Amino acid sequence: MIISLLVVLLLFMPGSSRAQEKIVEEVAVTNIEVPVRVFHEEKPVTGLKKENFKLLVNGREREINGFFEHRQTIVTSSPSPRLFLLIFNICDYHLDIGSAVDHFPKRSPGVL
């Protein structure tokens, strides 16, 4: 009985190799940021929560750990007018070319 008690004490004494063993674990974490814009009838939908979305990775549903709504007003301005210049280098003139060149400005919107 005394010998078994000494063996147990020696095994669990500080300084013994068993008492100093450390447990090491490794965990791989993948953080995926998915910006989403939701529109209904051309207006942004607000007030959505993470319960309104599903996250699928390789076809398997995963838990959404983080979720926040970010509102930002996007200011749009009318686009600047563009000027297109068409240059034709015609070496051989034909009457059909002349009528096509006359026809083009009449049928194209915004042509001066």
C-alpha positions as CSV (number, residue, x, y, z in Angstrom):
1,M,0.0,0.0,0.0
2,I,2.8,2.4,0.9
3,I,4.7,1.6,-2.3
4,S,1.6,2.2,-4.5
5,L,1.0,5.5,-2.7
6,L,4.7,6.6,-3.4
7,V,4.3,5.6,-7.1
8,V,1.1,7.7,-7.4
9,L,2.8,10.7,-5.6
10,L,5.9,10.5,-7.9
11,L,3.7,10.4,-11.0
12,F,1.7,13.5,-10.1
13,M,4.4,15.6,-8.4
14,P,5.2,18.9,-9.9
15,G,8.3,18.5,-12.0
16,S,7.3,15.1,-13.2
17,S,7.1,14.8,-17.0
18,R,3.4,13.8,-16.8
19,A,2.4,16.9,-14.9
20,Q,4.1,19.2,-17.3
21,E,2.5,17.9,-20.5
22,K,0.7,20.6,-22.4
23,I,-2.4,20.1,-24.5
24,V,-2.0,21.8,-27.9
25,E,-5.0,22.2,-30.2
26,E,-5.2,23.8,-33.6
27,V,-8.3,25.2,-35.2
28,A,-8.6,26.6,-38.7
29,V,-11.0,29.6,-39.0
30,T,-12.2,30.9,-42.3
31,N,-13.6,34.5,-42.3
32,I,-15.6,35.3,-45.4
33,E,-17.0,38.8,-45.9
34,V,-20.0,38.9,-48.2
35,P,-21.2,42.4,-49.0
36,V,-24.8,42.2,-50.2
37,R,-27.2,44.8,-51.6
38,V,-30.9,43.9,-51.6
39,F,-33.4,45.9,-53.7
40,H,-37.1,45.7,-54.1
41,E,-38.7,47.7,-56.8
42,E,-35.5,49.6,-57.4
43,K,-35.3,50.7,-53.7
44,P,-32.9,49.3,-51.1
45,V,-34.4,47.0,-48.5
46,T,-33.5,48.0,-44.9
47,G,-33.9,46.3,-41.6
48,L,-32.7,42.8,-42.7
49,K,-31.3,40.5,-40.1
50,K,-29.0,37.5,-40.3
51,E,-32.0,35.2,-40.1
52,N,-33.0,36.6,-43.5
53,F,-29.9,35.0,-45.1
54,K,-28.4,31.6,-45.6
55,L,-24.7,30.9,-46.0
56,L,-23.9,27.8,-48.1
57,V,-20.3,26.5,-48.4
58,N,-19.9,23.7,-51.0
59,G,-23.7,23.2,-50.7
60,R,-23.7,22.8,-46.9
61,E,-25.4,25.4,-44.8
62,R,-23.1,27.2,-42.3
63,E,-23.8,29.4,-39.4
64,I,-23.5,33.2,-39.9
65,N,-21.4,34.4,-37.0
66,G,-21.3,38.1,-37.8
67,F,-23.8,40.4,-39.4
68,F,-24.3,44.1,-39.6
69,E,-26.2,46.6,-41.8
70,H,-24.2,49.4,-43.3
71,R,-26.2,52.2,-44.9
72,Q,-24.5,54.5,-47.4
73,T,-26.1,57.0,-49.7
74,I,-24.7,56.7,-53.2
75,V,-24.8,60.0,-55.0
76,T,-25.3,59.6,-58.7
77,S,-24.9,62.4,-61.2
78,S,-25.9,62.5,-64.8
79,P,-23.2,61.2,-67.0
80,S,-21.1,63.7,-68.9
81,P,-22.0,64.1,-72.5
82,R,-19.8,62.0,-74.8
83,L,-18.6,63.0,-78.2
84,F,-18.0,60.3,-80.8
85,L,-16.1,61.2,-83.9
86,L,-16.2,58.8,-86.8
87,I,-13.5,59.1,-89.4
88,F,-13.7,57.1,-92.6
89,N,-10.7,56.8,-94.9
90,I,-12.3,56.1,-98.3
91,C,-9.9,55.4,-101.1
92,D,-12.4,54.5,-103.7
93,Y,-15.6,56.6,-103.9
94,H,-18.9,55.0,-104.9
95,L,-22.4,56.6,-105.0
96,D,-23.7,54.0,-102.4
97,I,-21.0,55.2,-100.0
98,G,-22.2,58.8,-100.4
99,S,-25.8,57.9,-99.7
100,A,-24.8,55.8,-96.6
101,V,-22.7,58.7,-95.2
102,D,-25.7,61.1,-95.8
103,H,-28.1,58.5,-94.2
104,F,-26.1,57.9,-91.0
105,P,-26.5,61.3,-89.3
106,K,-30.2,61.5,-90.1
107,R,-30.9,58.1,-88.4
108,S,-28.6,58.5,-85.4
109,P,-29.9,60.2,-82.2
110,G,-27.9,63.1,-80.9
111,V,-25.9,63.6,-84.0
112,L,-25.3,67.2,-84.9
